[in-house]
Amino acid sequence: MISSKTIALLASAAFLVIVTLASTFEVGQTQQALLLRFGEPVPERGLVTEPGLHFKLPFIESVVYIDKRILDLESPKQEILASDNQRLEVDAFVRYRIVNPLKFYQTVGSVARADNQLASVLNSAVRRVLGEANQMQIVRDERVPLTTRIRDQVNAEAERFGVSIVDARMRRVDLPRQISEKVFDRMRTERAREAAEFRALGQQEAQQIRSSAQRDATVIVAEAQQQADTMRGEGEAERSRVFADAFNKDPDFFSFYRSMQAYDAALKTKGSRFVISPSSDFFRFFDHASGKAAAKP
């Protein structure tokens, strides 16, 4: 059986362990700690920013951990009305850091409640700043200056929570879905109209080019035909001149040559029949080589 002395020793050891654990706390690299005594910060050591193991009075002092990293706050998409009465859907966010942990703990107490407060401030700043600008300024021309104004306004409100705004941005700025569909339909109609105009102009230009090409082709063919006829006429004239010169040099031979051509043209077809007198002038070269008719007895 365990003696009472052993039980006392075990109880003392357990008490020492509990007291030791209650007397120490650890601060991480990404944390800072508030050391509170009955809910109030401990004088001169109420804020602990150095990472590592630290000591506190057990059962009297408590520790509240505060994140010292840069925190993100995503604002839900909201619809705003620009100065030119254009409705826009804006998706914004901020990044902030806790710079006054005591004020942060006393005003909001936790990151979740701080996010709720800052989200309301961010939405109000977005509506207020963008409501003074038109659509083109928000979307394109003055987006950076408007974002800077939103950041400054949110930062001014965030100081009472002990936080500082590091950055603020508008992630997306879009038209509402119904308006976007109408805009896209109008753009599609406009592009279809422009395409139809370009297509009509192209067809008109193609027809003009085709007509011009056909006209040029007709002129070229006519000029070529005219030149061919001229050359053919000149060739025929030269041929006639050559034949005339040849006829004048030897009329008998020329008469014989023409007769031979006539015989070839008339008799080369099979089955040709002539009803003609053998003494006809057509057959004069059959009777005599000179083509002269034989003397009658």
GIVENZI-V459892 format. One record per run of one state. SS is the DSSP state (~ for helix, > for strand, _ for the rest). FROM is the first residue (numbers start at 1). TO is the last residue. If there is no record, write none. Layout:
# GIVENZI-V459892
ss=<SS | SS>
from=<FROM | FROM>
to=<TO | TO>
This chain:
# GIVENZI-V459892
ss=<_ | ~ | > | _ | > | _ | > | _ | > | _ | > | _ | > | _ | > | _ | > | _ | > | _ | ~ | _ | ~ | _ | ~ | _ | ~ | _ | > | _ | ~ | _ | ~ | _ | ~ | _>
from=<1 | 4 | 24 | 28 | 31 | 38 | 40 | 42 | 47 | 49 | 52 | 56 | 61 | 68 | 71 | 75 | 78 | 82 | 87 | 99 | 101 | 108 | 111 | 131 | 135 | 142 | 143 | 162 | 163 | 176 | 177 | 250 | 251 | 268 | 281 | 288>
to=<3 | 23 | 27 | 30 | 37 | 39 | 41 | 46 | 48 | 51 | 55 | 60 | 67 | 70 | 74 | 77 | 81 | 86 | 98 | 100 | 107 | 110 | 130 | 134 | 141 | 142 | 161 | 162 | 175 | 176 | 249 | 250 | 267 | 280 | 287 | 297>
